[in-house]
């Protein structure tokens, strides 16, 4: 039962089993979670921390189940990444879509130190590289918003 919950959480209720681009589908699920969350910074921060902790645990479960490091079916890291990307950025749907694109780019290219965080053991590594990619996306989105609003 615990293993099932871990796999369901790691794959975001099966979203990670998408036959193509599961990370993109996971990021889209992250947009939905962002939309469903209260707009308060506290609620978003609690969600980010909780997803990081549970995602690290479920990432371990998934790695053992699939027999490899950071299996593609694990997309809970993308959900957390979208929440970090949009955290404290005053965006509507257009800005959220821009954040989505930015996060996907940074998640794929994994600039330093995201590429090093990926090498951390187990579920921590699964989650940490996406968290760092999301910080980059958040900062670029924040700068873009500054220049557009300015």
C-alpha positions, 0 to 999 in steps of 0.5 A: 500500500505504501509503495503504491502511494509512493508510485502514485505520488511520484508519477502524479497519479499516472501522468508520468506514464505519458508515452511522450514527453512525460516531463512536459505533462508533469509540468502541465500538471504543475500549472494545474496545481498552481491554479488550484492553490490559494494565492497566498505565499504561505500556502504556496511555500508550504506546498513547495516544501511538502512536495519536495519532502514527499517527492524525495521519498517517493522518488526513492520508491520509484527508483527502486521500483523502476530499477534506475536513477531518476526514472522518466515516469517520476514527474512530481519534480516537475510539479514542484518546479512549476510551483517554484517557477511561479512563486511570488511572481505576479502572473496570470495565465499568460505569465504562467505559460511563459514560466512553463516554457522557461522552466522546461528550457532550464529543466532540459539544459540543467545549467550549473549547479542543477546538473550537479544536484542531479547527481545527489543520491536517491529522491533528493537528486530527483527533486533538487535538480528541478528545484534549481532549474526552477529557481533559474526560471523564476529569476528570468521570469521575474526579470522579464516581468520587471522589464514588461511592467516597467 
